[in-house]
Amino acid sequence: MKPKYIVIIFAGFIFLIASCVKNSDYIINDGLNPGTIIKFSSITPNTALADSNTEIVIRVAINSNTDSAENVMLTTSSGTINGKLNSESMSVNVNRFADFIFKTGQISGPISLRASIMGSYFCDTVLTLGIAYPDTIIIQPDEYTVSGGSALHANINFMRYEGYPSQGQAVLLNCVDPSGNSLGQFTYSDSFVPGTPLKAVFTAPTSYTGKALLQAFVIKKDGTRLLGQLNITIQ
């Protein structure tokens, strides 16, 4: 056999071997659209309040050609998943999807959700939670009568029929006489914590005696007010 034919045959053999060898690891998402691998199939309901109570079913679907026992992880920036922490893993069913139960937290506004599979492929979405305002504001003083110059302690309860009000409520306190004139100082120092009474102190004026009205407001985003009030006597 002539030398030039030997060279051609040898080169062809090397090319054949090289074409069958994986010379590097696969690159994540190389030529693949993550949306074809994992996606949020549905979020029901898609609107909710940050009331620490509302439950949302989040369905995560994966490619139909993947393993039916594949694990999918869902992570959230607020709230809980499947009654546990902010991250939970589940195996998909034979139809290649998993339903997670997401319970809203106390923080309103946008929260992020990430679904991932095999630690390499993921998809993100944002769920915006509305502010859960109280349905009722109840003022509970230690006494209903206070002497001028003395302090009256009171608990302010912000209550909902379902769940709890959201964090970040704009709360104002005031005390007025029957004519609507402000009296003394009605203040609080700690921040509002959902499900916990707000500790407040009213310091009665020394220049007034008679009926007074303690007031607690929550200011809504549209500027309207939710009001709770209670009559006391200054003597």
C-alpha positions in Angstrom: 0.0 0.0 0.0 1.3 3.4 -1.0 2.3 5.8 1.9 -0.3 8.5 0.9 -3.2 6.0 1.2 -1.9 4.9 4.7 -2.0 8.5 5.8 -5.5 9.0 4.6 -6.8 5.8 6.3 -5.1 6.7 9.5 -6.6 10.2 9.5 -10.0 8.8 8.9 -9.7 6.4 11.8 -8.6 9.3 14.2 -11.7 11.3 13.1 -14.0 8.4 13.8 -12.6 7.9 17.3 -12.8 11.6 18.1 -16.4 11.8 17.0 -17.5 9.2 19.5 -15.7 10.6 22.6 -17.3 13.2 24.9 -14.4 15.5 25.4 -16.0 17.9 27.9 -18.8 18.1 30.4 -22.2 19.3 29.1 -22.8 23.0 29.6 -25.8 23.9 31.7 -28.7 25.0 29.5 -26.5 24.5 26.4 -28.9 24.6 23.5 -31.8 24.1 25.9 -34.6 26.5 26.9 -35.2 26.1 30.7 -38.9 26.6 29.9 -39.0 23.3 28.1 -37.5 21.6 31.2 -39.3 23.1 34.1 -42.0 25.7 34.5 -44.8 27.1 36.7 -47.8 25.4 35.3 -50.4 27.2 37.4 -50.8 29.4 40.5 -54.3 29.2 42.1 -55.5 31.7 43.2 -53.1 34.1 41.5 -54.0 37.0 43.8 -53.8 36.9 47.6 -53.2 38.9 50.8 -50.3 38.7 53.1 -52.4 37.5 56.0 -50.3 34.6 57.2 -53.3 32.4 56.4 -54.2 32.2 52.7 -53.1 29.0 50.9 -52.1 29.0 47.2 -51.5 25.8 45.1 -48.4 26.2 43.0 -48.0 23.6 40.3 -44.6 23.0 38.9 -44.3 20.9 35.7 -41.2 19.3 34.1 -40.5 17.9 30.7 -42.6 14.8 29.9 -39.4 12.9 28.9 -37.8 13.2 32.4 -37.8 10.6 35.1 -41.2 10.4 36.9 -39.4 10.2 40.3 -37.4 13.4 39.7 -37.3 15.8 42.6 -38.4 19.4 42.2 -37.5 22.1 44.7 -39.6 25.3 45.3 -38.2 28.2 47.2 -39.9 31.4 48.3 -38.6 34.7 49.8 -41.5 34.9 52.2 -44.2 32.6 53.6 -44.0 28.8 54.0 -44.2 25.8 51.6 -46.1 22.7 52.5 -46.4 23.9 56.1 -42.6 23.9 56.6 -39.9 26.4 55.8 -39.4 28.6 52.8 -37.9 25.8 50.7 -39.3 22.3 50.0 -38.6 19.4 47.7 -41.1 17.0 46.2 -41.1 14.2 43.6 -43.2 14.7 40.5 -46.0 12.3 39.8 -46.5 10.2 36.7 -47.8 13.2 34.8 -44.5 15.0 35.6 -45.8 17.7 37.9 -45.9 18.5 41.6 -48.4 20.6 43.6 -46.9 22.7 46.4 -49.1 24.4 49.1 -47.7 27.9 49.6 -49.0 29.8 52.7 -48.7 33.6 52.6 -46.6 35.4 55.2 -46.9 38.7 56.9 -45.0 40.8 54.3 -47.0 42.4 51.5 -45.7 43.3 48.1 -43.7 41.3 45.5 -42.2 38.0 46.6 -40.0 35.7 44.5 -40.6 32.0 43.7 -38.0 29.7 42.2 -38.6 26.2 41.0 -35.5 24.1 40.2 -34.6 20.6 39.1 -31.3 18.7 39.2 -29.7 21.7 40.8 -29.1 23.1 37.3 -32.3 24.1 35.7 -34.7 26.6 37.2 -37.5 29.1 36.5 -38.5 32.2 38.5 -41.7 34.1 38.9 -43.0 36.9 41.1 -46.2 36.8 43.2 -47.5 40.1 44.5 -49.4 39.9 47.8 -51.8 42.7 48.8 -51.9 44.3 52.3 -54.3 42.5 54.7 -55.9 45.3 56.7 -57.6 44.7 60.0 -61.4 44.2 60.1 -61.6 45.6 63.6 -59.5 47.7 65.9 -60.1 47.2 69.6 -58.6 49.5 72.3 -58.3 47.8 75.8 -57.1 50.2 78.5 -56.0 49.1 82.0 -58.6 51.5 83.4 -61.4 53.7 82.1 -60.6 56.6 84.3 -57.3 58.5 84.5 -56.2 61.5 86.6 -54.7 64.6 84.9 -50.9 64.2 84.4 -51.1 60.4 84.9 -50.4 57.6 82.4 -53.0 55.2 81.1 -51.7 52.0 79.5 -53.7 50.3 76.7 -53.4 47.4 74.3 -54.4 48.1 70.7 -55.7 44.9 69.0 -55.8 44.8 65.1 -58.0 41.9 64.2 -59.1 40.1 61.1 -61.9 37.5 60.6 -59.3 35.3 58.8 -55.6 35.4 59.4 -53.7 38.4 60.6 -53.0 41.9 59.3 -49.9 42.4 57.3 -46.7 44.0 58.6 -46.0 47.6 57.8 -49.4 49.0 58.8 -49.5 52.8 59.1 -50.8 53.3 62.6 -51.8 56.6 64.2 -53.1 57.2 67.8 -55.0 60.2 69.1 -57.3 61.4 71.9 -59.9 64.1 71.5 -62.5 65.8 73.6 -66.3 65.8 72.6 -65.6 68.8 70.3 -62.8 67.0 68.5 -59.9 68.9 70.1 -56.7 66.8 70.7 -56.0 65.9 74.3 -52.7 64.8 76.0 -50.4 62.3 74.3 -51.4 58.9 73.0 -48.3 57.1 71.7 -46.7 53.7 71.2 -43.0 52.8 71.0 -42.8 49.3 69.6 -43.4 48.5 66.0 -46.6 46.7 64.9 -46.3 42.9 65.0 -49.2 40.9 63.4 -51.1 38.9 65.9 -49.7 40.8 68.9 -51.4 43.8 70.7 -49.7 47.1 70.2 -48.6 48.6 73.6 -49.7 52.2 73.9 -49.6 54.8 76.7 -52.0 57.8 77.1 -50.7 60.7 79.2 -53.7 62.8 80.3 -53.5 66.6 80.3 -53.7 68.5 83.6 -55.8 71.3 82.1 -58.9 69.2 81.2 -61.4 67.0 83.0 -64.4 65.2 81.5 -65.0 62.7 78.7 -62.4 61.8 76.2 -62.1 59.5 73.2 -59.1 57.3 72.6 -58.7 56.7 68.8 -56.5 54.3 66.8 -56.3 54.6 63.0 -54.8 52.4 60.3 -54.2 54.4 57.1 -54.8 52.5 53.9 -52.9 52.9 50.7 -55.8 54.8 49.1 -55.8 57.3 52.0 -58.9 56.1 53.8 -58.8 55.3 57.5 -59.9 52.3 59.6 -60.9 53.5 63.0 -61.1 52.0 66.5 -62.1 54.2 69.5 -63.0 54.1 73.1 -64.5 56.5 75.7 -62.6 57.2 78.9 -62.9 59.8 81.7 -60.2 62.3 82.7 -60.5 63.5 86.3 
